Amino acid sequence: MEHVSESLLRSAFTISTPDPYMVAHELLHWAARFGRVVERENRLLTTGPRTVADVKFYIERELDKFTHMHIIFDLSANLTTTTLAGSIEATLECSLPTPRGFATTIFRDTYLARMLPAHLRLAQDIAKDIVSAARLQLPATKPDRG
């Protein structure tokens, strides 16, 4: 199996909100409209006077049988300071079968030369749209880095 991975974009934000854990959950449920959501982590930690929560999930969109894009959300809610810090990363993953002859070699070369660049452009547009829409779901964001 031949694997190609491309990073499409990264974005970070920090917001102040009365209930950052609830905002993180609302974002998780909102994300389901864009593809299959896979929740990787959802934990609430209380250590003495501090209460923090980590919510990590990703949206998976299949572009075709061989290519998927992932929009990865890594959210950290501090309930003590009422802040939500997060990062969003978009990646494109392509897995092609190992060529076993002339026909599969031609397929792989053609796919990598023609289909993958088209999928890359499409995935970048989709990722920008989803990240922009996600930022609109958040109350008064302060971008950390673009």
Helices and strands as residue ranges (DSSP letters): E 2-16, H 20-30, G 31-34, E 36-47, E 50-62, E 67-78, E 83-96, H 102-110, I 111-115, H 116-137, E 142-145
